[in-house]
Amino acid sequence: MNKTPEEFLRSVLDEQTLKEDSPERTALLAEHEQVRSLLVSSLTDAKPLVEVGGSIAKGTLVRAGYDLDTICYFANDDDGAGKTLREIRDSVEAALKKEYVVKAKRSALRLTGRKKGSMDFTVDVVPGRYVDNTKQDVFLFQEGGDKERLKTNLRKHIDHIKGSGHTDIIRLVKVWKLRADLDIKTFVLELLVIEALKTSTACGLEGRLVAFWKALRDDIDDLKIEDPANPTGNDLASIFGDDERETLSAAATVALDLVDAGDWEALFGKIGTIEKPENRAIVSPRALLALGDTSHAQQHSWPVHRGQQYTATVKCRASSRRGKSFDLNSDGWPVTEETNFRFEAATNVPAPFQVRWQVVNTGAHAKEVGGLRGEFIEARTNAGDPSSGLVHRESASYTGKHWVEAFILKDGVLWARSGRFFVNIVSRKRRRSFWGWGRAA
């Protein structure tokens, strides 16, 4: 890459811009008009106000991943589509189903395709009713929420984002989100960019982007966001909780490692190539954490039971440094250091039996500090209770892909083994030199 980081990021923004006369933007606005006409012609007893919202209105649209957000609001005294928020939502849904395949979300109706023809993007239609005749605040129906209605204000959202001075960083973060395979609401990322940079003195694209990632890596536990339209009334914990914080902290650590290595192309792709959707997730921590050398892992020498086959499985309950417990899937999204694990084996081997656990750490980080491990561990059991040995506890320390496995024995004979339960860990305390994901370590 011959460009400076600032020049490169500016080129990324230029390439990701959908100009006013671009085919993609034209298609989005044409679909909006199609939706608007359908709603107006179907809801003849009402007078819906149908407008473009989302990234088009906020000025944060990116070519790498875009869709259409359309609002459909009714005056507070307009009962033509229904007297309640649920009735309004149902009426709008019925109208849309005339021409579209509709999937109901919590507050939106997602159009995933046309009944005749095709679409290259999804459309989220958000029905609502204005709180009063000022037509500012609006009530939305919430399916399955703690409260059936949500008070919000689209214009406040738009003004908050557009007036932040960081729409360029938000656009870059949206591209990073796609390439890092982050399952995080865009609204959360928008608010986090503004919150992380509100007191920052960083300048330029590179400086502000790095400052944002450092905030995610180092201060994620202290970052707080609130809905600018309803700060005290709308709790964002359901979309920015411990899981999201853990995910963002791990991903930001990887991003900063790549920045330190000067590998901006790994983060955003080469200029002149628009990534296909299926090829975006190439800087995901989970994808980058390859299994390291495993030659240090001991091989068992127990004779294997013959005859009826028995099984063993392992599941894991993790607890973050913030204290929240959650189920962890094998080879799932990485967790950061200080996460605690409770592995629990289950087996149909008849008691009594003995349990051996094997913990194998891999990668440059564990090797550097002498933490590779790989021996068999005799489970601690309570007298007369073999099932007490089915639980094993560990904690996250080293960046890398590691595994845990349970072995079930009777009188020195192996009757069942669980198979490897893989755990991915990103230590925020270690930098790029300890990664083992295919680049120079």
Secondary structure, DSSP 8 states (H G I E B T S, - for coil): --S-HHHHHHHHHHHH---TT-HHHHHHHHHHHHHHHHHHHH-TTS--EEEE-HHHHHT---TTS--EEEEEEE-TT--TT-SSHHHHHHHHHHHHTTTEEEEE-SS-EEEEEESSS--SS-EEEEEEEESSTT--SEEEE-TTSSSSEEEE-HHHHHHHHHTTS-HHHHHHHHHHHHHTT----HHHHHHHHHHHHTT----HHHHHHHHHHHHHHHHTTT-----TT-TTT---TTTSSHHHHHHHHHHHHHHHHHHHTT-HHHHH--TT----GGG--SS-HHHH--B---TTS------B--SS---EEEEEEEE-TTS-EEEE-TT-S-EETT-EEEEEEEE---SS-EEEEEEE--SHHHHHTT--EEEEEE---BTTBGGGGGEEEEE--SSEEEEEEEEEEETTEEEEE---EEEEEE-TTS-GGG--SSS--
